[in-house]
Amino acid sequence: MLSIRFNRLTLAAATVAILAMPGQLLAQTPDHTGDSSAAQFPTSRDLKSLTTAGSYLAARHASVERDATSAAAFYRSALRTDPKNNELLDRAFISSLADGDIDEAVKLADRILTIDKSNRVARLVVGVRDLKLKKYAAAQTNINQSVRGPITDLVATLLSAWAGYGAGESKTAIANIDKLAGPEWYPIFKDLHAGLILDLANKQKDAGARFERAYKLDDSALRVVDAYGRWTSRNKDDAAALGIYETFNKKLARHPLVLEGIRETKAGKKLAPLVDSPQAGAAEALYGIGASLTRRGGEDLALVYLQLSLYLKPDHSLALLSLADLYESVKKPQMAIKVYERVPANSALKRNAQIQQATDLDAADRSDEGIKILKGVVADDPKDLEAIMALGNIERGRKKFADCSETYTKGIDVIAANQDKPNWVYFYFRGICLERSKQWAKAEVDMRKALELQPEQPHVLNYLGYSWIDQGINLDDAMKMIKRAVDQRPDDGYIVDSLGWAYYRIGNFDDAVKQLERAIDLKPEDPTINDHLGDAYWRVGRKLEAKFQWQHAKDLKPEAEEIPKIEAKMENGLSDEPSSSAASNDKKKEDGKGG
C-alpha cells in the first residue's frame, strides 16, 4: 500500500462528489457485533411475494445493516415493479456496485446515463467496463467524464492513461499523467504508473528513472518497492534488486511479498513487471488509491475503487485483503470471510488471509472452523509465530485452556533463543491458560518470566497481583503490584476493579467500595465488577444497594456458573465471614482483567 498523506477535507469533498445520490454505500450506523447477512439474504420466493413498498423497505433495512447483497436484490426487485422510478434505479445501482456485482451495476449505469448523462459514478463504471473489454477509446471518453475533485481527477487520469496505453498511445498516456497537477501526494502515484506503462512499453531506461524517482519519494511504499525491485532485477543485477527489498525488510519486517522478492532474487530469477496488461495496470491504480482511502475515513469511495479493481483483476490479492479489511472496519466479519476465501492458493498473501479469516470466523461464532484453518497454517510452518499467536488467542477466548497452553508453548519454543521484551506476551498468555487450567504453580512461573522480560507491564502486574490476593498469599507485594498497574492504567476499569477487590480481600471494605465504584464508572456494563461492588456494599452495611448491584450483575449476563452464586446472595446476602464469600467468588480473569 502506498503511504500517502491525504487531506481530510479533500477526501470528504471527493466522497461527497462521487456519492451525490440517494443512499451511501456503507450506511453510517452503530456497530453490530453479529453479522446476519447470510441468514437474511432473500430468496427468489421472498422477492416475488413482496410489493414495491415492501421491497423498498426491506432494501432500506438491509442498507442500514450494511448488507449490500440483500439491499441490491431488494432494490432490483422494487425496480422491476416500478421501472421508471429513478431513485430506485440509483439505489439499485449503488447497492450492486457496493456488492461487487459490477456486471449488474454496468447494466444499471447504462440505464442511468440515458436519463442523466452527467452521472459521474455511472460514467466511471461504464468506463471501467469498456477498459476491461479493450474498448479503449470509449473507456477514455467515459472515464474522462467521471472527474470532480483531486482524488477522482487522479483516478480518472491514471485509468485513462492505461486505456491510452492499451490503444497503443503510450507516449500520449505518459504526457497526460505528467500534465496532471495537484496535491503533494500526486507525484508518487504519477511516477509509479508512468514507470509501469513505460516498463510494459519496453522503454526500460525511462521506466527505471520513474521508479527511482518514486522510490526516492517514499522507499517504504510497498508497491513502489516491488515495482522498482522487479525492474532492477531485469535491468541491473541481483545484488541491486536484493538491496531494495532488504532495505524495505529492515523497516517493515517479513512482509510476504518482500520476502518472496528476496527469495526469488537470491535464486537468480528475473522478476516479471508488477502488471502485465492495461487491465492489470488500471486495477493497480484503483487498488492503490482505494487501499489508501480505506484507512483515512473514505470507506464509501474506497469500496467503489476496490470493487472495480477486482472487476478488472479478480485475483488481485492486495485488493482482496484491503476489501476484507474494509468489511472488518464496519463490523461485517462474514463478508470479510468470503473475501479472504477468494485469495488465490498460490498467492504469497494466502497465509495472511487465512490467519485473518480465522480471526473473523471466531468473531462470527464459527471458532472451530477458524481453529482448523490455523492448525493447518501452523502445520505448514511450525515457526509461524503470527499463526501460533492467533490460534492461541482463539483457543483462550473460547476457554480451551489446555489447548491454548500447548499452543503458546509452541510459540515459546520458537522464541527460545530470542527471549527479548516483546516476547513477554507468550509467557503471560500461557500463564493465563495454565491458571485457568488449575495449574497455578506453572502459571506463576510464566507470570514471573513475563515480568522479567517486561518488568512494569501493567496487565501482568495486575494478573499476578490479583491471583496472589485471591489466594491470600504475598499480600503486600500483590497490593503494590496492583497499585503500580493502576498508576499506569488509571482509566482501565478491569485493573481498577482488581484494586478494589484486593482491598475487599484484605478486609478494607471502605476503600474497596471507593475503588469499585470508580471501576463501575469506567466499565458500567461488566457483570463481575457490578457483582464485586454488591459484595462490598453488603460489607459496609449498604444492603439494599448490594442487592441492586447483584440484580444488575445478573441482568448483565455473567458466566453461567456465576448465576447461582449471585442468586444465592440476592436471596440470603453474604455470610458473616468475608473470607468464605470471597473464596466462593472465583471470577474469570483474562487478558489483564481484574476480578
C-alpha positions as CSV (number, residue, x, y, z in Angstrom):
1,M,0.0,0.0,0.0
2,L,1.3,3.4,-0.8
3,S,2.0,5.8,2.1
4,I,0.1,8.9,1.1
5,R,-0.9,11.9,3.2
6,F,-4.5,12.6,2.0
7,N,-6.0,15.9,3.2
8,R,-9.2,15.1,5.1
9,L,-11.1,18.0,3.6
10,T,-10.1,16.8,0.1
11,L,-11.2,13.3,1.0
12,A,-14.5,14.4,2.3
13,A,-15.2,16.6,-0.7
14,A,-14.3,13.7,-3.1
15,T,-16.5,11.3,-1.2
16,V,-19.5,13.7,-1.3
17,A,-18.9,14.3,-5.0
18,I,-18.9,10.7,-6.1
19,L,-21.7,9.7,-3.9
20,A,-24.1,12.6,-4.5
21,M,-27.1,10.4,-5.0
22,P,-29.6,8.8,-2.6
23,G,-28.1,6.5,0.0
24,Q,-24.5,5.8,0.7
25,L,-22.7,2.5,0.1
26,L,-22.0,1.9,3.7
27,A,-24.7,3.2,6.0
28,Q,-23.2,5.0,9.0
29,T,-25.0,3.1,11.8
30,P,-23.9,1.9,15.2
31,D,-21.6,-1.1,15.2
32,H,-23.2,-4.5,15.2
33,T,-21.3,-7.4,16.8
34,G,-23.0,-10.0,14.8
35,D,-23.3,-10.4,11.1
36,S,-26.5,-12.0,9.9
37,S,-26.2,-11.2,6.2
38,A,-26.0,-14.8,5.2
39,A,-29.2,-15.7,7.1
40,Q,-31.1,-12.6,5.8
41,F,-30.3,-13.0,2.1
42,P,-33.6,-13.0,0.2
43,T,-34.7,-16.0,-1.9
44,S,-36.5,-15.6,-5.2
45,R,-39.7,-16.6,-3.4
46,D,-39.1,-13.8,-0.9
47,L,-38.7,-11.3,-3.7
48,K,-41.8,-12.4,-5.6
49,S,-44.0,-12.1,-2.6
50,L,-43.1,-8.5,-1.8
51,T,-44.8,-5.4,-3.0
52,T,-42.8,-2.5,-4.4
53,A,-43.1,-0.7,-1.0
54,G,-42.2,-3.9,0.8
55,S,-39.1,-4.4,-1.3
56,Y,-38.1,-0.8,-0.8
57,L,-38.4,-1.0,3.0
58,A,-36.5,-4.3,3.1
59,A,-33.8,-2.8,1.0
60,R,-33.5,0.2,3.3
61,H,-33.2,-2.1,6.3
62,A,-30.6,-4.2,4.6
63,S,-28.6,-0.9,3.8
64,V,-28.8,0.1,7.4
65,E,-27.4,-3.3,8.3
66,R,-24.6,-2.8,5.7
67,D,-25.9,-5.9,3.8
68,A,-25.2,-4.8,0.3
69,T,-26.1,-8.1,-1.3
70,S,-29.6,-8.1,0.2
71,A,-30.1,-4.4,-0.4
72,A,-29.2,-4.8,-4.1
73,A,-31.6,-7.8,-4.5
74,F,-34.5,-5.9,-2.9
75,Y,-33.9,-2.7,-4.8
76,R,-33.7,-4.5,-8.1
77,S,-36.9,-6.3,-7.1
78,A,-38.6,-3.0,-6.4
79,L,-37.3,-1.6,-9.6
80,R,-38.8,-4.4,-11.7
81,T,-42.2,-3.4,-10.5
82,D,-41.6,0.3,-10.8
83,P,-39.0,0.6,-13.7
84,K,-39.4,4.3,-14.2
85,N,-38.5,5.2,-10.6
86,N,-35.2,7.0,-10.8
87,E,-34.5,6.9,-7.1
88,L,-34.9,3.1,-7.1
89,L,-32.6,2.9,-10.2
90,D,-29.9,4.9,-8.4
91,R,-30.2,2.9,-5.2
92,A,-30.1,-0.4,-7.1
93,F,-27.0,0.8,-9.0
94,I,-25.1,1.9,-5.9
95,S,-26.0,-1.3,-3.9
96,S,-24.9,-3.5,-6.8
97,L,-21.7,-1.6,-7.0
98,A,-21.1,-2.0,-3.3
99,D,-21.8,-5.7,-3.5
100,G,-19.2,-6.1,-6.2
101,D,-21.8,-7.2,-8.8
102,I,-20.2,-5.0,-11.5
103,D,-21.9,-6.7,-14.4
104,E,-25.3,-5.8,-12.9
105,A,-24.0,-2.3,-11.9
106,V,-22.9,-1.7,-15.5
107,K,-26.4,-2.6,-16.8
108,L,-27.9,-0.1,-14.4
109,A,-25.3,2.5,-15.2
110,D,-26.2,2.3,-18.9
111,R,-29.8,3.0,-17.9
112,I,-28.9,5.9,-15.7
113,L,-26.8,7.5,-18.4
114,T,-29.8,7.5,-20.7
115,I,-31.5,9.7,-18.1
116,D,-28.6,11.7,-16.7
117,K,-25.5,11.8,-19.0
118,S,-23.5,13.7,-16.3
119,N,-23.7,11.0,-13.6
120,R,-20.0,10.6,-12.7
121,V,-20.2,7.3,-10.9
122,A,-22.1,5.7,-13.8
123,R,-19.5,7.1,-16.2
124,L,-16.7,5.7,-14.2
125,V,-18.3,2.2,-14.0
126,V,-19.1,2.1,-17.7
127,G,-15.6,3.4,-18.5
128,V,-14.0,0.6,-16.5
129,R,-16.3,-1.9,-18.3
130,D,-15.0,-0.6,-21.6
131,L,-11.4,-0.8,-20.4
132,K,-12.0,-4.5,-19.4
133,L,-13.4,-5.2,-22.9
134,K,-10.5,-3.5,-24.5
135,K,-12.7,-0.7,-25.9
136,Y,-10.0,1.8,-25.1
137,A,-11.4,4.9,-26.9
138,A,-14.8,4.5,-25.3
139,A,-13.1,3.9,-22.0
140,Q,-11.2,7.2,-22.2
141,T,-14.3,9.1,-23.1
142,N,-16.3,7.8,-20.2
143,I,-13.6,7.9,-17.6
144,N,-12.7,11.5,-18.5
145,Q,-16.3,12.5,-17.8
146,S,-16.2,11.0,-14.3
147,V,-13.9,13.6,-12.7
148,R,-14.6,16.0,-9.9
149,G,-12.0,16.8,-7.2
150,P,-8.4,15.8,-6.5
151,I,-8.9,12.1,-5.8
152,T,-11.3,11.4,-8.7
153,D,-9.1,13.5,-11.0
154,L,-6.1,11.3,-10.2
155,V,-8.1,8.1,-10.7
156,A,-9.5,9.2,-14.0
157,T,-6.1,10.3,-15.3
158,L,-4.4,7.1,-14.4
159,L,-7.2,4.9,-15.8
160,S,-7.4,7.0,-18.9
161,A,-3.6,6.6,-19.3
162,W,-3.9,2.9,-19.1
163,A,-6.6,2.9,-21.7
164,G,-4.3,5.1,-23.8
165,Y,-1.5,2.5,-23.4
166,G,-3.9,-0.2,-24.4
167,A,-4.8,1.8,-27.6
168,G,-1.1,1.9,-28.5
169,E,-0.6,5.5,-27.4
170,S,1.9,5.1,-24.5
171,K,3.6,8.4,-25.3
172,T,0.4,10.4,-25.0
173,A,-0.6,8.4,-21.9
174,I,2.6,9.4,-20.1
175,A,2.2,13.0,-21.3
176,N,-1.3,13.2,-19.8
177,I,-0.1,11.8,-16.5
178,D,2.7,14.4,-16.4
179,K,0.3,17.2,-17.2
180,L,-1.8,16.5,-14.1
181,A,-1.1,18.9,-11.3
182,G,-2.4,18.5,-7.8
183,P,-1.7,17.9,-4.1
184,E,1.6,16.7,-2.7
185,W,0.6,13.1,-2.8
186,Y,0.1,13.0,-6.6
187,P,3.7,12.6,-7.6
188,I,4.3,9.1,-6.2
189,F,1.2,7.7,-8.0
190,K,2.1,9.5,-11.2
191,D,5.7,8.3,-11.2
192,L,4.7,4.7,-10.3
193,H,2.1,4.4,-13.0
194,A,4.2,6.2,-15.6
195,G,7.0,3.7,-14.8
196,L,4.7,0.7,-15.1
197,I,3.4,1.9,-18.5
198,L,7.0,2.6,-19.7
199,D,8.1,-0.8,-18.5
200,L,5.4,-2.6,-20.5
201,A,6.1,-0.4,-23.5
202,N,9.8,-1.6,-23.2
203,K,11.1,1.9,-22.5
204,Q,13.3,0.4,-19.8
205,K,15.6,3.4,-19.2
206,D,12.7,5.8,-18.8
207,A,10.8,3.3,-16.7
208,G,13.8,2.9,-14.3
209,A,14.0,6.7,-13.9
210,R,10.4,6.9,-12.9
211,F,10.6,4.0,-10.5
212,E,13.8,5.5,-9.0
213,R,12.0,8.9,-8.6
214,A,9.0,7.3,-6.9
215,Y,11.3,5.3,-4.6
216,K,13.2,8.4,-3.5
217,L,9.8,10.0,-2.6
218,D,8.9,7.0,-0.4
219,D,11.1,4.0,0.0
220,S,8.6,2.4,2.4
221,A,5.8,2.3,-0.2
222,L,5.3,-1.4,-0.8
223,R,4.1,-1.2,-4.4
224,V,6.9,1.2,-5.4
225,V,9.5,-1.0,-3.8
226,D,8.1,-4.1,-5.5
227,A,7.9,-2.4,-8.9
228,Y,11.4,-0.9,-8.6
229,G,12.9,-4.2,-7.3
230,R,11.3,-6.1,-10.2
231,W,12.6,-3.7,-12.8
232,T,16.1,-3.7,-11.2
233,S,16.3,-7.5,-11.3
234,R,15.8,-7.4,-15.0
235,N,17.8,-4.3,-15.9
236,K,20.7,-4.2,-13.4
237,D,21.8,-7.0,-11.2
238,D,20.5,-9.3,-8.4
239,A,22.5,-7.5,-5.8
240,A,20.9,-4.2,-6.5
241,A,17.4,-5.7,-6.5
242,L,18.1,-7.5,-3.3
243,G,19.3,-4.3,-1.7
244,I,15.9,-2.6,-2.5
245,Y,13.9,-5.5,-0.9
246,E,16.2,-5.9,2.1
247,T,16.1,-2.1,2.8
248,F,12.3,-2.3,3.0
249,N,12.5,-5.5,5.1
250,K,14.5,-3.6,7.7
251,K,11.8,-1.0,8.0
252,L,8.8,-3.4,7.9
253,A,10.0,-6.9,8.6
254,R,8.7,-10.0,6.9
255,H,6.1,-8.7,4.5
256,P,5.2,-11.8,2.4
257,L,5.6,-10.0,-1.0
258,V,9.0,-8.6,0.0
259,L,10.2,-12.0,1.4
260,E,9.1,-13.5,-1.9
261,G,11.1,-10.9,-3.8
262,I,14.2,-11.6,-1.6
263,R,13.8,-15.3,-2.1
264,E,13.4,-15.2,-5.8
265,T,16.2,-12.6,-6.3
266,K,18.6,-14.7,-4.3
267,A,17.6,-17.6,-6.6
268,G,18.7,-15.5,-9.6
269,K,15.3,-15.1,-11.0
270,K,14.5,-12.1,-13.2
271,L,11.2,-10.8,-11.8
272,A,8.3,-10.0,-14.1
273,P,6.8,-6.5,-14.2
274,L,4.3,-5.7,-11.4
275,V,1.5,-5.6,-14.0
276,D,1.2,-7.3,-17.4
277,S,-1.7,-5.5,-19.2
278,P,-3.7,-2.3,-19.3
279,Q,-6.4,-4.0,-17.3
280,A,-4.0,-5.1,-14.6
281,G,-2.4,-1.6,-14.5
282,A,-5.9,0.1,-14.1
283,A,-6.7,-2.4,-11.4
284,E,-3.4,-1.5,-9.6
285,A,-4.4,2.2,-9.8
286,L,-7.8,1.6,-8.3
287,Y,-6.4,-0.7,-5.6
288,G,-3.6,1.8,-4.6
289,I,-6.0,4.7,-4.1
290,G,-8.8,2.6,-2.7
291,A,-6.5,1.0,-0.1
292,S,-5.2,4.4,1.0
293,L,-8.7,5.7,1.4
294,T,-9.8,2.7,3.5
295,R,-7.7,3.8,6.4
296,R,-8.4,7.5,6.1
297,G,-12.1,7.7,6.6
298,G,-13.1,7.3,3.0
299,E,-14.8,3.8,3.2
300,D,-17.5,4.6,0.7
301,L,-15.2,5.8,-2.0
302,A,-12.7,3.1,-1.2
303,L,-15.3,0.4,-1.7
304,V,-16.1,1.7,-5.2
305,Y,-12.4,1.6,-6.2
306,L,-11.7,-1.8,-4.6
307,Q,-14.7,-3.5,-6.2
308,L,-13.8,-2.0,-9.6
309,S,-10.2,-3.1,-9.2
310,L,-11.3,-6.7,-8.5
311,Y,-13.7,-6.5,-11.5
312,L,-10.6,-5.9,-13.7
313,K,-8.3,-8.3,-11.8
314,P,-10.3,-10.8,-9.7
315,D,-7.2,-12.4,-8.2
316,H,-5.5,-9.1,-7.0
317,S,-4.5,-10.4,-3.6
318,L,-3.8,-7.0,-2.1
319,A,-7.1,-5.6,-3.3
320,L,-8.9,-8.6,-1.7
321,L,-7.1,-8.1,1.6
322,S,-8.0,-4.4,1.6
323,L,-11.6,-5.1,0.8
324,A,-11.8,-7.6,3.6
325,D,-10.1,-5.1,5.9
326,L,-12.8,-2.6,5.0
327,Y,-15.6,-5.0,5.9
328,E,-13.9,-5.7,9.2
329,S,-13.8,-2.0,9.9
330,V,-17.6,-1.8,9.6
331,K,-18.1,-5.0,11.8
332,K,-19.1,-7.4,9.0
333,P,-16.9,-10.4,9.6
334,Q,-19.0,-12.7,7.4
335,M,-18.4,-10.5,4.4
336,A,-14.7,-10.3,5.1
337,I,-14.6,-14.1,5.4
338,K,-16.0,-14.5,1.9
339,V,-13.4,-12.1,0.5
340,Y,-10.5,-13.9,2.2
341,E,-11.6,-17.2,0.7
342,R,-11.1,-15.6,-2.8
343,V,-7.3,-15.0,-2.2
344,P,-5.6,-17.4,-4.6
345,A,-3.9,-20.5,-3.1
346,N,-0.6,-19.7,-4.8
347,S,-0.5,-16.1,-3.5
348,A,2.3,-15.2,-1.1
349,L,-0.5,-13.5,0.9
350,K,-2.7,-16.6,1.3
351,R,-1.3,-17.3,4.7
352,N,-2.1,-13.8,5.9
353,A,-5.6,-14.2,4.5
354,Q,-6.1,-17.5,6.3
355,I,-4.9,-16.0,9.7
356,Q,-7.3,-13.1,9.4
357,Q,-10.1,-15.3,8.1
358,A,-9.7,-17.5,11.1
359,T,-10.0,-14.4,13.4
360,D,-13.2,-13.4,11.6
361,L,-14.6,-16.9,11.8
362,D,-14.1,-16.6,15.6
363,A,-15.8,-13.2,15.7
364,A,-18.7,-14.8,13.8
365,D,-19.0,-17.6,16.3
366,R,-17.5,-20.1,13.9
367,S,-14.4,-20.7,16.1
368,D,-14.0,-24.4,15.2
369,E,-13.6,-23.5,11.6
370,G,-11.1,-20.8,12.4
371,I,-9.1,-23.2,14.7
372,K,-9.0,-25.8,11.9
373,I,-7.6,-23.3,9.4
374,L,-4.9,-22.0,11.9
375,K,-3.8,-25.5,12.8
376,G,-3.3,-26.1,9.1
377,V,-1.2,-23.0,8.8
378,V,0.9,-23.9,11.8
379,A,1.3,-27.4,10.4
380,D,2.7,-26.0,7.2
381,D,5.1,-23.7,9.1
382,P,5.6,-24.7,12.8
383,K,7.7,-21.5,13.3
384,D,4.9,-19.1,12.1
385,L,4.6,-17.0,15.3
386,E,1.7,-14.9,14.0
387,A,-0.4,-18.0,13.3
388,I,0.6,-19.6,16.6
389,M,-0.5,-16.4,18.5
390,A,-3.8,-16.2,16.5
391,L,-4.5,-19.9,17.3
392,G,-3.7,-19.5,21.0
393,N,-5.8,-16.4,21.3
394,I,-8.9,-18.0,19.8
395,E,-8.5,-21.1,22.0
396,R,-8.0,-18.9,25.0
397,G,-11.0,-16.8,24.2
398,R,-13.1,-19.9,23.8
399,K,-11.9,-21.3,27.2
400,K,-10.0,-24.1,25.6
401,F,-7.3,-23.6,28.3
402,A,-5.5,-26.9,27.9
403,D,-5.2,-26.4,24.2
404,C,-4.1,-22.8,24.4
405,S,-1.3,-23.6,26.9
406,E,0.0,-26.1,24.4
407,T,-0.2,-23.6,21.5
408,Y,1.6,-20.9,23.4
409,T,4.3,-23.4,24.3
410,K,4.9,-23.9,20.6
411,G,5.5,-20.1,20.3
412,I,7.8,-20.1,23.3
413,D,9.8,-23.0,21.8
414,V,10.2,-20.9,18.6
415,I,11.4,-17.8,20.5
416,A,13.7,-19.8,22.9
417,A,16.8,-18.2,21.5
418,N,15.2,-14.7,21.4
419,Q,13.5,-14.0,24.7
420,D,13.5,-10.2,24.4
421,K,11.0,-7.7,25.7
422,P,8.2,-8.2,23.0
423,N,8.0,-11.9,23.8
424,W,6.7,-11.4,27.3
425,V,3.2,-11.8,25.9
426,Y,3.7,-15.5,25.2
427,F,4.5,-16.2,28.8
428,Y,1.7,-14.0,30.0
429,F,-0.9,-15.7,27.8
430,R,0.3,-19.2,28.6
431,G,0.2,-18.2,32.3
432,I,-3.4,-17.3,31.9
433,C,-4.2,-20.6,30.3
434,L,-2.3,-22.6,33.0
435,E,-4.0,-20.6,35.8
436,R,-7.4,-21.3,34.3
437,S,-6.5,-24.9,34.0
438,K,-5.9,-25.0,37.7
439,Q,-2.1,-25.3,37.3
440,W,-1.1,-22.3,39.4
441,A,2.5,-23.3,40.1
442,K,3.3,-23.4,36.4
443,A,1.2,-20.2,35.8
444,E,3.1,-18.3,38.4
445,V,6.5,-19.2,36.8
446,D,5.2,-17.8,33.5
447,M,3.9,-14.6,35.0
448,R,7.2,-14.1,36.7
449,K,9.0,-14.7,33.5
450,A,6.8,-12.2,31.7
451,L,7.7,-9.6,34.3
452,E,11.3,-10.4,34.0
453,L,11.1,-9.6,30.3
454,Q,8.8,-6.5,30.8
455,P,9.1,-5.5,34.5
456,E,6.4,-2.9,34.7
457,Q,3.9,-4.4,32.3
458,P,0.5,-3.4,33.9
459,H,-1.6,-6.4,32.8
460,V,1.0,-8.8,34.2
461,L,1.3,-6.9,37.4
462,N,-2.5,-6.9,37.7
463,Y,-3.0,-10.6,36.9
464,L,-0.2,-11.8,39.2
465,G,-1.1,-9.4,42.0
466,Y,-4.8,-10.3,41.8
467,S,-4.1,-14.0,41.8
468,W,-2.0,-13.7,44.9
469,I,-4.6,-11.6,46.6
470,D,-7.3,-14.1,45.6
471,Q,-5.3,-16.9,47.2
472,G,-4.4,-14.9,50.3
473,I,-0.7,-15.0,49.7
474,N,2.1,-12.4,49.2
475,L,-0.5,-9.7,50.1
476,D,1.9,-6.8,50.5
477,D,3.7,-7.5,47.2
478,A,0.4,-8.2,45.5
479,M,-1.1,-4.9,46.6
480,K,2.0,-3.0,45.5
481,M,1.8,-4.7,42.1
482,I,-1.8,-3.8,41.6
483,K,-1.3,-0.2,42.6
484,R,1.6,0.1,40.1
485,A,-0.7,-1.3,37.4
486,V,-3.4,1.3,38.4
487,D,-0.8,4.1,38.3
488,Q,-0.1,3.2,34.7
489,R,-3.7,2.5,33.6
490,P,-5.9,4.7,35.9
491,D,-8.8,4.5,33.4
492,D,-8.8,0.7,32.9
493,G,-11.9,-0.4,34.7
494,Y,-10.7,-4.0,35.0
495,I,-7.4,-3.0,36.7
496,V,-9.2,-0.6,39.0
497,D,-11.6,-3.4,39.8
498,S,-8.6,-5.6,40.8
499,L,-7.5,-2.9,43.3
500,G,-11.0,-2.7,44.7
501,W,-11.2,-6.4,45.1
502,A,-7.8,-6.5,46.6
503,Y,-8.9,-4.1,49.3
504,Y,-12.0,-6.3,49.8
505,R,-10.0,-9.5,50.3
506,I,-7.8,-7.9,53.0
507,G,-10.9,-6.6,54.8
508,N,-10.6,-2.9,53.9
509,F,-14.2,-2.5,52.7
510,D,-14.4,1.3,52.7
511,D,-11.5,1.6,50.2
512,A,-12.9,-1.4,48.3
513,V,-16.2,0.5,47.8
514,K,-14.4,3.6,46.7
515,Q,-12.3,1.8,44.0
516,L,-15.1,-0.5,42.9
517,E,-17.4,2.5,42.4
518,R,-14.7,4.1,40.2
519,A,-14.4,0.8,38.3
520,I,-18.1,0.8,37.7
521,D,-17.9,4.3,36.3
522,L,-15.2,3.1,33.9
523,K,-16.9,-0.3,33.0
524,P,-20.6,0.1,33.9
525,E,-21.7,-3.0,31.8
526,D,-19.3,-5.5,33.3
527,P,-21.2,-8.1,35.4
528,T,-18.2,-9.1,37.5
529,I,-17.4,-5.6,38.6
530,N,-21.1,-5.0,39.5
531,D,-21.1,-8.2,41.5
532,H,-17.9,-7.2,43.3
533,L,-19.5,-3.8,44.2
534,G,-22.5,-5.6,45.6
535,D,-20.3,-7.6,47.9
536,A,-18.5,-4.5,49.1
537,Y,-21.8,-2.7,49.7
538,W,-23.0,-5.5,51.8
539,R,-19.9,-5.5,54.0
540,V,-20.3,-1.8,54.7
541,G,-24.0,-2.2,55.6
542,R,-25.5,-0.8,52.4
543,K,-27.6,-3.9,51.9
544,L,-30.4,-2.6,49.6
545,E,-27.7,-1.2,47.3
546,A,-25.9,-4.5,47.4
547,K,-29.0,-6.4,46.3
548,F,-29.5,-3.9,43.5
549,Q,-25.9,-4.4,42.3
550,W,-26.3,-8.2,42.4
551,Q,-29.5,-8.0,40.4
552,H,-27.8,-5.7,37.9
553,A,-24.9,-8.1,37.6
554,K,-27.3,-10.9,36.9
555,D,-29.1,-8.9,34.2
556,L,-25.7,-8.2,32.5
557,K,-25.4,-12.0,31.7
558,P,-22.4,-13.2,33.6
559,E,-20.9,-16.6,33.0
560,A,-23.4,-19.4,33.6
561,E,-21.6,-20.8,36.7
562,E,-21.8,-17.4,38.4
563,I,-25.6,-17.0,38.2
564,P,-26.5,-19.5,41.0
565,K,-23.9,-17.7,43.3
566,I,-25.4,-14.3,42.5
567,E,-29.0,-15.6,43.1
568,A,-28.0,-17.1,46.4
569,K,-26.6,-13.7,47.6
570,M,-29.7,-11.9,46.4
571,E,-31.8,-14.4,48.5
572,N,-29.6,-14.7,51.6
573,G,-27.0,-12.0,51.5
574,L,-23.4,-12.8,52.5
575,S,-22.3,-14.8,55.5
576,D,-20.7,-13.1,58.4
577,E,-17.3,-14.4,57.4
578,P,-15.9,-12.4,54.5
579,S,-13.3,-15.0,53.6
580,S,-15.9,-17.7,52.8
581,S,-17.8,-15.3,50.5
582,A,-14.7,-14.1,48.8
583,A,-13.3,-17.6,48.3
584,S,-16.5,-18.6,46.5
585,N,-16.2,-15.6,44.2
586,D,-13.6,-17.2,41.9
587,K,-14.2,-15.0,38.9
588,K,-12.8,-15.1,35.4
589,K,-9.6,-13.2,35.0
590,E,-8.2,-12.9,31.5
591,D,-6.1,-10.5,29.4
592,G,-5.2,-8.4,32.4
593,K,-8.8,-8.0,33.6
594,G,-9.3,-7.9,37.3
595,G,-11.9,-9.9,39.1
